[in-house]
């Protein structure tokens, strides 16, 4: 994941965050097709199990909190689509995108860049396995700047809404 605050700091935030390889991931194609991957093992969850798992991740035990003054101390990154709650309100689901309805990862490490302070932090929680930690540190140490992509190469097609304005209103 890469959470980029933007390049024009006067209009955007001042923090960027990069992480990878979540230790756990909750992915739901629909509210009835939910999978939790935990260290490579995947199992199906029902809606109540998924909600319970999310609640546990959103409100961790005090002993798991880090005493670090950063905007991210490890935890969930991802998204929950609008239609995730539709069954609770008996609203039909019309999700027709190729992306999952819910895609959340539990990240135990991150690189956080504070542009205002001109500082970067490598946050690593106690939950990171020694194997993953060694791989992360090796990757960071061996990074070759030649692999960086020039931002001028990025292009994006024209925006095209999937819902008509009148229908949205």
C-alpha positions as CSV (number, residue, x, y, z in Angstrom):
1,X,0.0,0.0,0.0
2,X,1.1,3.5,-0.7
3,X,-0.8,6.4,0.9
4,X,0.5,9.5,-0.8
5,X,-0.5,12.8,0.7
6,X,0.1,14.6,-2.6
7,X,2.9,16.8,-4.0
8,X,1.4,20.2,-3.3
9,X,1.9,20.4,0.5
10,X,-0.1,23.6,0.8
11,X,-3.2,21.8,-0.3
12,X,-2.6,18.3,1.0
13,X,-1.3,16.4,4.0
14,X,2.3,16.1,4.9
15,X,2.7,12.4,5.5
16,X,3.2,9.5,3.2
17,X,3.0,5.8,4.2
18,X,4.3,2.7,2.4
19,X,3.9,-0.9,3.6
20,X,3.5,-4.4,2.1
21,X,2.8,-8.0,3.0
22,X,0.0,-7.7,5.6
23,X,0.1,-10.5,8.2
24,X,-3.7,-10.8,7.8
25,X,-6.1,-9.8,5.1
26,X,-9.9,-9.7,5.0
27,X,-11.4,-9.7,1.5
28,X,-15.0,-9.8,0.7
29,X,-16.4,-10.0,-2.8
30,X,-19.9,-9.7,-1.4
31,X,-21.2,-9.6,2.2
32,X,-21.6,-13.4,1.9
33,X,-18.2,-14.2,0.3
34,X,-15.7,-13.3,3.0
35,X,-12.2,-14.7,3.4
36,X,-9.6,-14.1,6.1
37,X,-6.0,-14.9,5.2
38,X,-3.8,-15.3,8.3
39,X,-0.1,-16.0,7.6
40,X,-0.8,-17.8,4.4
41,X,-3.8,-19.8,5.6
42,X,-7.2,-18.8,4.2
43,X,-10.6,-19.5,5.7
44,X,-14.1,-18.4,5.1
45,X,-16.0,-16.2,7.5
46,X,-19.6,-15.4,7.9
47,X,-20.7,-11.8,8.3
48,X,-20.8,-11.8,12.1
49,X,-17.3,-13.4,12.3
50,X,-16.0,-10.7,9.9
51,X,-17.6,-7.9,12.0
52,X,-16.1,-9.4,15.2
53,X,-12.6,-9.6,13.6
54,X,-12.9,-6.0,12.4
55,X,-13.9,-4.8,15.8
56,X,-10.9,-6.6,17.4
57,X,-8.5,-4.9,14.9
58,X,-10.1,-1.5,15.2
59,X,-9.9,-1.6,19.1
60,X,-6.6,-3.4,20.0
61,X,-5.7,-4.2,23.5
62,X,-3.8,-1.4,25.3
63,X,-0.8,-3.7,25.7
64,X,-0.5,-3.9,21.9
65,X,-0.4,-0.1,21.4
66,X,3.0,1.4,20.6
67,X,4.3,4.3,22.6
68,X,5.3,6.1,19.4
69,X,3.9,9.5,18.3
70,X,3.3,8.6,14.7
71,X,0.0,8.6,12.8
72,X,0.3,4.9,12.1
73,X,1.4,2.4,14.7
74,X,0.6,-0.7,12.8
75,X,-3.0,-1.8,12.0
76,X,-5.6,-1.9,9.3
77,X,-5.1,-0.3,5.9
78,X,-7.6,-0.7,3.1
79,X,-11.2,0.1,2.4
80,X,-14.8,-0.9,3.0
81,X,-17.2,-0.4,0.2
82,X,-20.4,1.6,0.6
83,X,-22.5,-1.5,-0.1
84,X,-21.0,-3.6,2.8
85,X,-23.9,-2.5,5.1
86,X,-26.7,-2.8,2.5
87,X,-27.9,-6.2,3.8
88,X,-28.4,-4.7,7.3
89,X,-30.8,-2.2,5.8
90,X,-32.4,-4.6,3.3
91,X,-31.0,-2.6,0.4
92,X,-30.0,-4.6,-2.7
93,X,-26.3,-4.8,-3.6
94,X,-25.4,-3.6,-7.1
95,X,-21.6,-3.9,-6.7
96,X,-20.4,-4.6,-10.2
97,X,-16.7,-3.6,-9.9
98,X,-13.7,-5.9,-10.4
99,X,-12.4,-4.8,-7.0
100,X,-13.6,-6.5,-3.8
101,X,-16.4,-4.9,-1.7
102,X,-14.0,-5.0,1.3
103,X,-10.2,-5.3,1.2
104,X,-8.3,-4.7,4.5
105,X,-4.9,-5.8,5.5
106,X,-3.3,-5.9,8.9
107,X,0.1,-4.3,8.5
108,X,2.8,-4.7,11.1
109,X,5.4,-2.4,9.6
110,X,5.5,0.8,7.5
111,X,7.8,3.5,6.2
112,X,6.3,6.9,7.2
113,X,7.7,10.1,5.6
114,X,6.9,13.4,7.4
115,X,7.5,16.1,4.8
116,X,7.1,18.9,7.3
117,X,9.8,17.6,9.6
118,X,11.9,16.2,6.7
119,X,12.1,12.9,8.5
120,X,11.3,9.3,7.6
121,X,10.6,6.5,10.0
122,X,10.6,2.8,9.6
123,X,8.0,1.5,12.0
124,X,8.2,-2.2,12.9
125,X,5.8,-3.7,15.5
126,X,6.6,-6.6,17.8
127,X,4.2,-8.8,15.6
128,X,6.6,-8.9,12.6
129,X,8.1,-12.4,12.2
130,X,11.9,-12.6,12.2
131,X,11.8,-13.9,8.6
132,X,9.7,-11.0,7.3
133,X,11.8,-8.5,9.3
134,X,15.0,-9.9,7.7
135,X,13.4,-9.7,4.2
136,X,12.1,-6.1,4.7
137,X,15.5,-4.9,6.0
138,X,17.3,-6.7,3.1
139,X,15.0,-5.1,0.6
140,X,15.4,-1.7,2.0
141,X,19.2,-2.1,2.2
142,X,19.6,-3.5,-1.4
143,X,17.2,-1.0,-3.0
144,X,18.5,0.1,-6.4
145,X,17.3,3.7,-7.3
146,X,17.5,2.6,-11.0
147,X,14.2,0.8,-10.5
148,X,12.4,4.0,-9.6
149,X,9.7,5.0,-12.1
150,X,9.7,8.6,-13.3
151,X,6.4,10.1,-12.3
152,X,6.1,11.7,-15.7
153,X,5.5,8.3,-17.2
154,X,2.2,7.9,-15.4
155,X,-1.0,8.4,-17.4
156,X,-4.6,8.1,-16.5
157,X,-7.7,7.9,-18.7
158,X,-10.6,10.4,-18.6
159,X,-12.9,10.1,-15.6
160,X,-16.1,8.4,-16.4
161,X,-18.7,7.9,-13.6
162,X,-20.6,4.6,-13.4
163,X,-23.7,6.2,-12.0
164,X,-25.6,9.0,-13.8
165,X,-25.9,12.3,-11.9
166,X,-29.7,12.1,-11.6
167,X,-29.6,8.5,-10.4
168,X,-26.9,9.4,-7.8
169,X,-29.0,12.4,-6.6
